[in-house]
Amino acid sequence: MNTFPGESASWEGVDAYFTWAGSSGMLVLFTLVTACICLGVIIAAARHESETAENNK
């Protein structure tokens, strides 16, 4: 069993903790935001590549 940073009831040595971490709504929100960012980067890269290909024919 992992006892880091100490006893299970001890908060000594903990730098940060997140009270919303057990919420499934926040997990879904972060997942959707991350997926949208990744999709935006892919779309922007595809547009740039197609513009570059057209300019260099």
N, CA, C and O atoms as a Tripos MOL2 file, in Angstrom:
@<TRIPOS>MOLECULE
protein
  228   227    57     0     0
PROTEIN
NO_CHARGES

@<TRIPOS>ATOM
      1 N           0.8340   -1.1830    0.0000 N.3       1 MET1
      2 CA          0.0000    0.0000    0.0000 C.3       1 MET1
      3 C           0.8760    1.2430    0.0000 C.2       1 MET1
      4 O           1.8730    1.2960    0.7210 O.2       1 MET1
      5 N           0.5260    2.2230   -0.7830 N.am      2 ASN2
      6 CA          1.2940    3.4600   -0.8790 C.3       2 ASN2
      7 C           0.9570    4.3630    0.2910 C.2       2 ASN2
      8 O          -0.1960    4.7600    0.4640 O.2       2 ASN2
      9 N           1.9580    4.6870    1.0950 N.am      3 THR3
     10 CA          1.7250    5.5460    2.2540 C.3       3 THR3
     11 C           2.3730    6.9080    2.0890 C.2       3 THR3
     12 O           2.5080    7.6500    3.0620 O.2       3 THR3
     13 N           2.7820    7.2540    0.8510 N.am      4 PHE4
     14 CA          3.3880    8.5620    0.6100 C.3       4 PHE4
     15 C           2.3270    9.6420    0.7330 C.2       4 PHE4
     16 O           1.2370    9.4100    0.2110 O.2       4 PHE4
     17 N           2.5120   10.7650    1.3450 N.am      5 PRO5
     18 CA          3.7010   11.2690    2.0170 C.3       5 PRO5
     19 C           3.7760   10.8910    3.4830 C.2       5 PRO5
     20 O           4.6870   11.3450    4.1760 O.2       5 PRO5
     21 N           2.8790   10.0970    3.9740 N.am      6 GLY6
     22 CA          2.9080    9.6870    5.3810 C.3       6 GLY6
     23 C           1.6910    8.8190    5.6520 C.2       6 GLY6
     24 O           1.2660    8.0300    4.8080 O.2       6 GLY6
     25 N           1.1520    8.9800    6.8250 N.am      7 GLU7
     26 CA         -0.0660    8.2500    7.1730 C.3       7 GLU7
     27 C          -1.2130    8.6910    6.2800 C.2       7 GLU7
     28 O          -1.1830    9.7990    5.7430 O.2       7 GLU7
     29 N          -2.2240    7.8460    6.1100 N.am      8 SER8
     30 CA         -3.3110    8.1480    5.1840 C.3       8 SER8
     31 C          -4.1260    9.3660    5.6150 C.2       8 SER8
     32 O          -4.7600   10.0010    4.7730 O.2       8 SER8
     33 N          -4.1250    9.7080    6.9100 N.am      9 ALA9
     34 CA         -4.8830   10.8630    7.3930 C.3       9 ALA9
     35 C          -4.0050   12.1140    7.4870 C.2       9 ALA9
     36 O          -4.4660   13.1490    7.9680 O.2       9 ALA9
     37 N          -2.7710   12.0380    7.0440 N.am     10 SER10
     38 CA         -1.8410   13.1540    7.1790 C.3      10 SER10
     39 C          -1.7450   13.9370    5.8690 C.2      10 SER10
     40 O          -1.6160   13.3540    4.7920 O.2      10 SER10
     41 N          -1.8110   15.2710    5.9770 N.am     11 TRP11
     42 CA         -1.6380   16.1340    4.8140 C.3      11 TRP11
     43 C          -0.2480   16.7490    4.8090 C.2      11 TRP11
     44 O           0.0260   17.6360    4.0000 O.2      11 TRP11
     45 N           0.6270   16.3030    5.6820 N.am     12 GLU12
     46 CA          1.9770   16.8450    5.7700 C.3      12 GLU12
     47 C           2.7630   16.5110    4.5070 C.2      12 GLU12
     48 O           2.8160   15.3550    4.0880 O.2      12 GLU12
     49 N           3.3740   17.5300    3.9030 N.am     13 GLY13
     50 CA          4.1780   17.3350    2.7110 C.3      13 GLY13
     51 C           3.3890   17.4260    1.4160 C.2      13 GLY13
     52 O           3.9790   17.3200    0.3410 O.2      13 GLY13
     53 N           2.0780   17.6170    1.4780 N.am     14 VAL14
     54 CA          1.2590   17.7130    0.2750 C.3      14 VAL14
     55 C           1.3430   19.1430   -0.2500 C.2      14 VAL14
     56 O           1.0320   20.0890    0.4730 O.2      14 VAL14
     57 N           1.7630   19.3050   -1.5100 N.am     15 ASP15
     58 CA          1.8890   20.6380   -2.1040 C.3      15 ASP15
     59 C           0.5700   21.1410   -2.6670 C.2      15 ASP15
     60 O           0.2770   22.3330   -2.5760 O.2      15 ASP15
     61 N          -0.2230   20.2620   -3.2410 N.am     16 ALA16
     62 CA         -1.4920   20.6670   -3.8470 C.3      16 ALA16
     63 C          -2.4500   19.4880   -3.8230 C.2      16 ALA16
     64 O          -2.0440   18.3290   -3.9140 O.2      16 ALA16
     65 N          -3.7210   19.8100   -3.6990 N.am     17 TYR17
     66 CA         -4.7480   18.7770   -3.8070 C.3      17 TYR17
     67 C          -5.9680   19.4130   -4.4580 C.2      17 TYR17
     68 O          -6.1980   20.6150   -4.3250 O.2      17 TYR17
     69 N          -6.7360   18.6120   -5.1500 N.am     18 PHE18
     70 CA         -7.8460   19.1170   -5.9330 C.3      18 PHE18
     71 C          -9.1400   18.5100   -5.4200 C.2      18 PHE18
     72 O          -9.3310   17.2950   -5.4600 O.2      18 PHE18
     73 N         -10.0320   19.3780   -4.9350 N.am     19 THR19
     74 CA        -11.2800   18.8840   -4.3570 C.3      19 THR19
     75 C         -12.2670   18.4630   -5.4320 C.2      19 THR19
     76 O         -13.2070   17.7270   -5.1300 O.2      19 THR19
     77 N         -12.0960   18.8950   -6.6670 N.am     20 TRP20
     78 CA        -13.0090   18.5500   -7.7490 C.3      20 TRP20
     79 C         -12.5890   17.2860   -8.4830 C.2      20 TRP20
     80 O         -13.2590   16.8810   -9.4340 O.2      20 TRP20
     81 N         -11.5030   16.6550   -8.0690 N.am     21 ALA21
     82 CA        -10.9450   15.5260   -8.8180 C.3      21 ALA21
     83 C         -11.8950   14.3350   -8.8860 C.2      21 ALA21
     84 O         -11.7880   13.5250   -9.8070 O.2      21 ALA21
     85 N         -12.8100   14.2080   -7.9480 N.am     22 GLY22
     86 CA        -13.7390   13.0920   -7.9680 C.3      22 GLY22
     87 C         -14.9770   13.3500   -8.8090 C.2      22 GLY22
     88 O         -15.8250   12.4690   -8.9560 O.2      22 GLY22
     89 N         -15.0860   14.5480   -9.3620 N.am     23 SER23
     90 CA        -16.2670   14.9170  -10.1300 C.3      23 SER23
     91 C         -16.1520   14.4300  -11.5670 C.2      23 SER23
     92 O         -15.1970   14.7720  -12.2650 O.2      23 SER23
     93 N         -17.1110   13.6420  -12.0090 N.am     24 SER24
     94 CA        -17.0650   13.1500  -13.3870 C.3      24 SER24
     95 C         -17.3410   14.2730  -14.3770 C.2      24 SER24
     96 O         -16.8820   14.2070  -15.5180 O.2      24 SER24
     97 N         -18.0730   15.2940  -13.9730 N.am     25 GLY25
     98 CA        -18.3510   16.4240  -14.8550 C.3      25 GLY25
     99 C         -17.0880   17.1720  -15.2370 C.2      25 GLY25
    100 O         -16.9440   17.5830  -16.3880 O.2      25 GLY25
    101 N         -16.1730   17.3580  -14.3050 N.am     26 MET26
    102 CA        -14.9130   18.0470  -14.6050 C.3      26 MET26
    103 C         -14.0400   17.1900  -15.5120 C.2      26 MET26
    104 O         -13.3520   17.7150  -16.3880 O.2      26 MET26
    105 N         -14.0640   15.8840  -15.3100 N.am     27 LEU27
    106 CA        -13.2970   14.9960  -16.1840 C.3      27 LEU27
    107 C         -13.8170   15.0860  -17.6140 C.2      27 LEU27
    108 O         -13.0290   15.1550  -18.5570 O.2      27 LEU27
    109 N         -15.1250   15.0870  -17.7810 N.am     28 VAL28
    110 CA        -15.7170   15.2000  -19.1130 C.3      28 VAL28
    111 C         -15.3740   16.5530  -19.7190 C.2      28 VAL28
    112 O         -15.0280   16.6300  -20.8980 O.2      28 VAL28
    113 N         -15.4640   17.6250  -18.9300 N.am     29 LEU29
    114 CA        -15.1450   18.9620  -19.4240 C.3      29 LEU29
    115 C         -13.6970   19.0470  -19.8850 C.2      29 LEU29
    116 O         -13.4300   19.5270  -20.9870 O.2      29 LEU29
    117 N         -12.7700   18.5950  -19.0730 N.am     30 PHE30
    118 CA        -11.3540   18.6370  -19.4590 C.3      30 PHE30
    119 C         -11.0920   17.7800  -20.6910 C.2      30 PHE30
    120 O         -10.2970   18.1660  -21.5490 O.2      30 PHE30
    121 N         -11.7420   16.6320  -20.7940 N.am     31 THR31
    122 CA        -11.5660   15.7670  -21.9560 C.3      31 THR31
    123 C         -12.0680   16.4520  -23.2220 C.2      31 THR31
    124 O         -11.4030   16.4050  -24.2570 O.2      31 THR31
    125 N         -13.2350   17.0870  -23.1500 N.am     32 LEU32
    126 CA        -13.7820   17.7840  -24.3080 C.3      32 LEU32
    127 C         -12.9180   18.9740  -24.7160 C.2      32 LEU32
    128 O         -12.6940   19.1970  -25.9060 O.2      32 LEU32
    129 N         -12.4390   19.7290  -23.7540 N.am     33 VAL33
    130 CA        -11.5780   20.8810  -24.0550 C.3      33 VAL33
    131 C         -10.2890   20.4050  -24.7190 C.2      33 VAL33
    132 O          -9.8420   20.9900  -25.7050 O.2      33 VAL33
    133 N          -9.6960   19.3480  -24.1820 N.am     34 THR34
    134 CA         -8.4590   18.8140  -24.7610 C.3      34 THR34
    135 C          -8.6950   18.2860  -26.1750 C.2      34 THR34
    136 O          -7.8680   18.4980  -27.0620 O.2      34 THR34
    137 N          -9.8110   17.6050  -26.3880 N.am     35 ALA35
    138 CA        -10.1240   17.0930  -27.7240 C.3      35 ALA35
    139 C         -10.3310   18.2370  -28.7130 C.2      35 ALA35
    140 O          -9.8850   18.1500  -29.8570 O.2      35 ALA35
    141 N         -10.9990   19.3060  -28.2880 N.am     36 CYS36
    142 CA        -11.2110   20.4580  -29.1700 C.3      36 CYS36
    143 C          -9.8930   21.1420  -29.5240 C.2      36 CYS36
    144 O          -9.6940   21.5500  -30.6680 O.2      36 CYS36
    145 N          -9.0060   21.2670  -28.5630 N.am     37 ILE37
    146 CA         -7.6980   21.8720  -28.8310 C.3      37 ILE37
    147 C          -6.9140   21.0180  -29.8300 C.2      37 ILE37
    148 O          -6.3310   21.5480  -30.7760 O.2      37 ILE37
    149 N          -6.8990   19.7030  -29.6220 N.am     38 CYS38
    150 CA         -6.1890   18.8060  -30.5470 C.3      38 CYS38
    151 C          -6.7860   18.8740  -31.9450 C.2      38 CYS38
    152 O          -6.0500   18.9350  -32.9290 O.2      38 CYS38
    153 N          -8.0970   18.8640  -32.0420 N.am     39 LEU39
    154 CA         -8.7580   18.9520  -33.3330 C.3      39 LEU39
    155 C          -8.4620   20.2830  -34.0180 C.2      39 LEU39
    156 O          -8.2530   20.3200  -35.2300 O.2      39 LEU39
    157 N          -8.4410   21.3650  -33.2610 N.am     40 GLY40
    158 CA         -8.1020   22.6740  -33.8240 C.3      40 GLY40
    159 C          -6.6920   22.7190  -34.3800 C.2      40 GLY40
    160 O          -6.4590   23.2950  -35.4420 O.2      40 GLY40
    161 N          -5.7550   22.1180  -33.6740 N.am     41 VAL41
    162 CA         -4.3680   22.0770  -34.1480 C.3      41 VAL41
    163 C          -4.2670   21.2530  -35.4300 C.2      41 VAL41
    164 O          -3.5640   21.6420  -36.3630 O.2      41 VAL41
    165 N          -4.9570   20.1300  -35.4810 N.am     42 ILE42
    166 CA         -4.9310   19.2810  -36.6770 C.3      42 ILE42
    167 C          -5.5320   20.0100  -37.8710 C.2      42 ILE42
    168 O          -4.9780   19.9540  -38.9690 O.2      42 ILE42
    169 N          -6.6580   20.6940  -37.6730 N.am     43 ILE43
    170 CA         -7.3010   21.4290  -38.7650 C.3      43 ILE43
    171 C          -6.4100   22.5700  -39.2480 C.2      43 ILE43
    172 O          -6.2730   22.7840  -40.4520 O.2      43 ILE43
    173 N          -5.8040   23.3060  -38.3110 N.am     44 ALA44
    174 CA         -4.9210   24.4090  -38.6980 C.3      44 ALA44
    175 C          -3.7110   23.9020  -39.4760 C.2      44 ALA44
    176 O          -3.2930   24.5300  -40.4480 O.2      44 ALA44
    177 N          -3.1490   22.7780  -39.0570 N.am     45 ALA45
    178 CA         -2.0030   22.2090  -39.7630 C.3      45 ALA45
    179 C          -2.3920   21.7410  -41.1580 C.2      45 ALA45
    180 O          -1.6300   21.9270  -42.1070 O.2      45 ALA45
    181 N          -3.5640   21.1390  -41.2940 N.am     46 ALA46
    182 CA         -4.0220   20.6670  -42.6080 C.3      46 ALA46
    183 C          -4.2590   21.8410  -43.5520 C.2      46 ALA46
    184 O          -3.9010   21.7700  -44.7280 O.2      46 ALA46
    185 N          -4.8520   22.9110  -43.0550 N.am     47 ARG47
    186 CA         -5.0610   24.0980  -43.8920 C.3      47 ARG47
    187 C          -3.7300   24.6950  -44.3370 C.2      47 ARG47
    188 O          -3.5690   25.0760  -45.4970 O.2      47 ARG47
    189 N          -2.7850   24.7740  -43.4150 N.am     48 HIS48
    190 CA         -1.4760   25.3310  -43.7570 C.3      48 HIS48
    191 C          -0.7800   24.4730  -44.8070 C.2      48 HIS48
    192 O          -0.2010   24.9950  -45.7600 O.2      48 HIS48
    193 N          -0.8370   23.1700  -44.6320 N.am     49 GLU49
    194 CA         -0.1950   22.2600  -45.5890 C.3      49 GLU49
    195 C          -0.8290   22.3740  -46.9770 C.2      49 GLU49
    196 O          -0.1150   22.3600  -47.9800 O.2      49 GLU49
    197 N          -2.1550   22.4870  -47.0490 N.am     50 SER50
    198 CA         -2.8050   22.5700  -48.3540 C.3      50 SER50
    199 C          -2.5070   23.9190  -49.0080 C.2      50 SER50
    200 O          -2.3280   23.9800  -50.2250 O.2      50 SER50
    201 N          -2.4490   24.9990  -48.2280 N.am     51 GLU51
    202 CA         -2.0760   26.3090  -48.7770 C.3      51 GLU51
    203 C          -0.6460   26.3060  -49.2940 C.2      51 GLU51
    204 O          -0.3630   26.8670  -50.3530 O.2      51 GLU51
    205 N           0.2450   25.6820  -48.5570 N.am     52 THR52
    206 CA          1.6480   25.6050  -48.9690 C.3      52 THR52
    207 C           1.7860   24.7710  -50.2450 C.2      52 THR52
    208 O           2.5760   25.1130  -51.1250 O.2      52 THR52
    209 N           1.0350   23.7000  -50.3470 N.am     53 ALA53
    210 CA          1.0920   22.8520  -51.5470 C.3      53 ALA53
    211 C           0.5650   23.6290  -52.7560 C.2      53 ALA53
    212 O           1.1210   23.5140  -53.8480 O.2      53 ALA53
    213 N          -0.4830   24.4060  -52.5810 N.am     54 GLU54
    214 CA         -1.0180   25.2090  -53.6920 C.3      54 GLU54
    215 C          -0.0450   26.2840  -54.1380 C.2      54 GLU54
    216 O           0.0840   26.5480  -55.3330 O.2      54 GLU54
    217 N           0.6400   26.9070  -53.1900 N.am     55 ASN55
    218 CA          1.5850   27.9890  -53.5210 C.3      55 ASN55
    219 C           2.8610   27.4830  -54.1700 C.2      55 ASN55
    220 O           3.5580   28.2550  -54.8290 O.2      55 ASN55
    221 N           3.1820   26.2240  -54.0050 N.am     56 ASN56
    222 CA          4.4450   25.6830  -54.5200 C.3      56 ASN56
    223 C           4.2610   24.7600  -55.7160 C.2      56 ASN56
    224 O           5.1410   23.9450  -55.9950 O.2      56 ASN56
    225 N           3.1540   24.8620  -56.4230 N.am     57 LYS57
    226 CA          2.9420   24.0210  -57.5950 C.3      57 LYS57
    227 C           3.7710   24.5040  -58.7590 C.2      57 LYS57
    228 O           3.7220   23.9150  -59.8390 O.2      57 LYS57
@<TRIPOS>BOND
     1     1     2 1
     2     2     3 1
     3     3     4 2
     4     3     5 am
     5     5     6 1
     6     6     7 1
     7     7     8 2
     8     7     9 am
     9     9    10 1
    10    10    11 1
    11    11    12 2
    12    11    13 am
    13    13    14 1
    14    14    15 1
    15    15    16 2
    16    15    17 am
    17    17    18 1
    18    18    19 1
    19    19    20 2
    20    19    21 am
    21    21    22 1
    22    22    23 1
    23    23    24 2
    24    23    25 am
    25    25    26 1
    26    26    27 1
    27    27    28 2
    28    27    29 am
    29    29    30 1
    30    30    31 1
    31    31    32 2
    32    31    33 am
    33    33    34 1
    34    34    35 1
    35    35    36 2
    36    35    37 am
    37    37    38 1
    38    38    39 1
    39    39    40 2
    40    39    41 am
    41    41    42 1
    42    42    43 1
    43    43    44 2
    44    43    45 am
    45    45    46 1
    46    46    47 1
    47    47    48 2
    48    47    49 am
    49    49    50 1
    50    50    51 1
    51    51    52 2
    52    51    53 am
    53    53    54 1
    54    54    55 1
    55    55    56 2
    56    55    57 am
    57    57    58 1
    58    58    59 1
    59    59    60 2
    60    59    61 am
    61    61    62 1
    62    62    63 1
    63    63    64 2
    64    63    65 am
    65    65    66 1
    66    66    67 1
    67    67    68 2
    68    67    69 am
    69    69    70 1
    70    70    71 1
    71    71    72 2
    72    71    73 am
    73    73    74 1
    74    74    75 1
    75    75    76 2
    76    75    77 am
    77    77    78 1
    78    78    79 1
    79    79    80 2
    80    79    81 am
    81    81    82 1
    82    82    83 1
    83    83    84 2
    84    83    85 am
    85    85    86 1
    86    86    87 1
    87    87    88 2
    88    87    89 am
    89    89    90 1
    90    90    91 1
    91    91    92 2
    92    91    93 am
    93    93    94 1
    94    94    95 1
    95    95    96 2
    96    95    97 am
    97    97    98 1
    98    98    99 1
    99    99   100 2
   100    99   101 am
   101   101   102 1
   102   102   103 1
   103   103   104 2
   104   103   105 am
   105   105   106 1
   106   106   107 1
   107   107   108 2
   108   107   109 am
   109   109   110 1
   110   110   111 1
   111   111   112 2
   112   111   113 am
   113   113   114 1
   114   114   115 1
   115   115   116 2
   116   115   117 am
   117   117   118 1
   118   118   119 1
   119   119   120 2
   120   119   121 am
   121   121   122 1
   122   122   123 1
   123   123   124 2
   124   123   125 am
   125   125   126 1
   126   126   127 1
   127   127   128 2
   128   127   129 am
   129   129   130 1
   130   130   131 1
   131   131   132 2
   132   131   133 am
   133   133   134 1
   134   134   135 1
   135   135   136 2
   136   135   137 am
   137   137   138 1
   138   138   139 1
   139   139   140 2
   140   139   141 am
   141   141   142 1
   142   142   143 1
   143   143   144 2
   144   143   145 am
   145   145   146 1
   146   146   147 1
   147   147   148 2
   148   147   149 am
   149   149   150 1
   150   150   151 1
   151   151   152 2
   152   151   153 am
   153   153   154 1
   154   154   155 1
   155   155   156 2
   156   155   157 am
   157   157   158 1
   158   158   159 1
   159   159   160 2
   160   159   161 am
   161   161   162 1
   162   162   163 1
   163   163   164 2
   164   163   165 am
   165   165   166 1
   166   166   167 1
   167   167   168 2
   168   167   169 am
   169   169   170 1
   170   170   171 1
   171   171   172 2
   172   171   173 am
   173   173   174 1
   174   174   175 1
   175   175   176 2
   176   175   177 am
   177   177   178 1
   178   178   179 1
   179   179   180 2
   180   179   181 am
   181   181   182 1
   182   182   183 1
   183   183   184 2
   184   183   185 am
   185   185   186 1
   186   186   187 1
   187   187   188 2
   188   187   189 am
   189   189   190 1
   190   190   191 1
   191   191   192 2
   192   191   193 am
   193   193   194 1
   194   194   195 1
   195   195   196 2
   196   195   197 am
   197   197   198 1
   198   198   199 1
   199   199   200 2
   200   199   201 am
   201   201   202 1
   202   202   203 1
   203   203   204 2
   204   203   205 am
   205   205   206 1
   206   206   207 1
   207   207   208 2
   208   207   209 am
   209   209   210 1
   210   210   211 1
   211   211   212 2
   212   211   213 am
   213   213   214 1
   214   214   215 1
   215   215   216 2
   216   215   217 am
   217   217   218 1
   218   218   219 1
   219   219   220 2
   220   219   221 am
   221   221   222 1
   222   222   223 1
   223   223   224 2
   224   223   225 am
   225   225   226 1
   226   226   227 1
   227   227   228 2
@<TRIPOS>SUBSTRUCTURE
     1 MET1         2 RESIDUE 1 A MET
     2 ASN2         6 RESIDUE 1 A ASN
     3 THR3        10 RESIDUE 1 A THR
     4 PHE4        14 RESIDUE 1 A PHE
     5 PRO5        18 RESIDUE 1 A PRO
     6 GLY6        22 RESIDUE 1 A GLY
     7 GLU7        26 RESIDUE 1 A GLU
     8 SER8        30 RESIDUE 1 A SER
     9 ALA9        34 RESIDUE 1 A ALA
    10 SER10       38 RESIDUE 1 A SER
    11 TRP11       42 RESIDUE 1 A TRP
    12 GLU12       46 RESIDUE 1 A GLU
    13 GLY13       50 RESIDUE 1 A GLY
    14 VAL14       54 RESIDUE 1 A VAL
    15 ASP15       58 RESIDUE 1 A ASP
    16 ALA16       62 RESIDUE 1 A ALA
    17 TYR17       66 RESIDUE 1 A TYR
    18 PHE18       70 RESIDUE 1 A PHE
    19 THR19       74 RESIDUE 1 A THR
    20 TRP20       78 RESIDUE 1 A TRP
    21 ALA21       82 RESIDUE 1 A ALA
    22 GLY22       86 RESIDUE 1 A GLY
    23 SER23       90 RESIDUE 1 A SER
    24 SER24       94 RESIDUE 1 A SER
    25 GLY25       98 RESIDUE 1 A GLY
    26 MET26      102 RESIDUE 1 A MET
    27 LEU27      106 RESIDUE 1 A LEU
    28 VAL28      110 RESIDUE 1 A VAL
    29 LEU29      114 RESIDUE 1 A LEU
    30 PHE30      118 RESIDUE 1 A PHE
    31 THR31      122 RESIDUE 1 A THR
    32 LEU32      126 RESIDUE 1 A LEU
    33 VAL33      130 RESIDUE 1 A VAL
    34 THR34      134 RESIDUE 1 A THR
    35 ALA35      138 RESIDUE 1 A ALA
    36 CYS36      142 RESIDUE 1 A CYS
    37 ILE37      146 RESIDUE 1 A ILE
    38 CYS38      150 RESIDUE 1 A CYS
    39 LEU39      154 RESIDUE 1 A LEU
    40 GLY40      158 RESIDUE 1 A GLY
    41 VAL41      162 RESIDUE 1 A VAL
    42 ILE42      166 RESIDUE 1 A ILE
    43 ILE43      170 RESIDUE 1 A ILE
    44 ALA44      174 RESIDUE 1 A ALA
    45 ALA45      178 RESIDUE 1 A ALA
    46 ALA46      182 RESIDUE 1 A ALA
    47 ARG47      186 RESIDUE 1 A ARG
    48 HIS48      190 RESIDUE 1 A HIS
    49 GLU49      194 RESIDUE 1 A GLU
    50 SER50      198 RESIDUE 1 A SER
    51 GLU51      202 RESIDUE 1 A GLU
    52 THR52      206 RESIDUE 1 A THR
    53 ALA53      210 RESIDUE 1 A ALA
    54 GLU54      214 RESIDUE 1 A GLU
    55 ASN55      218 RESIDUE 1 A ASN
    56 ASN56      222 RESIDUE 1 A ASN
    57 LYS57      226 RESIDUE 1 A LYS
